[in-house]
Amino acid sequence: MSNLFPRAAVASVWIYQGLWCKVFGRVPHHEEIVGSIPFLNPSRAHRALVALGLLECVIALWVLSGIWAPEAALLQTFLLVAMNAAGLVWARRAIPDPVGMLLQNFAFLVLAWIAAGSRV
């Protein structure tokens, strides 16, 4: 039960980003970013966005469970690095503040590792 509040904070970000922003489509900016991937047509981009949102919801549940916490933090790190890199490569024009995005995601990952029980 230790680290419940940090785990809940991390999970809530994944739920918000996954369910609200991507699955429910409440942030069209996300679809624009995924739609910029060259090998995705609009239909595939939408399906990829929803699939990514569902994956983020699964990550939220995993983080909240506290099971295999270091592995969950590692997956979160890889996923955020991949998403940030892809966004900067293919959708740079659609990201209004790339430096802010990177700083916020760095802070979020520090919290994810703390929630996993790591001494960062």
WODA-V766059 format. One line per field, one symbol per residue. ss: DSSP state (a for helix, b for strand, c for the rest). phi: phi as a letter, one per 20 degrees, with the letter a starting at -180 (. if undefined). burial: 1 if it has 9 or more other ideal C-beta (glycine too) atoms within 8 Angstrom, else 0. A space follows every 50 residues. Layout:
ss = ???
phi = ???
burial = ???
//
This chain:
ss = cccaaaaaaaaaaaaaaaaaaaaccccaaaaaaaaccccccaaaaaaaaa aaaaaaaaaaaaaaacccaaaaaaaaaaaaaaaaaaaaaacaaacccaaa aaaaaaaaaaaaaaaccccc
phi = .fmffffffffffffffffffdffmecggffffffefgedegffffffff ffffgffffgfffffmflgffffffffffffffffffffdcgfedfbfff gffffffffffffffeneee
burial = 00100111111111111111111010000111111110010000110111 01111110111111010011011011101100010111011101100100 11001001111111110000
//
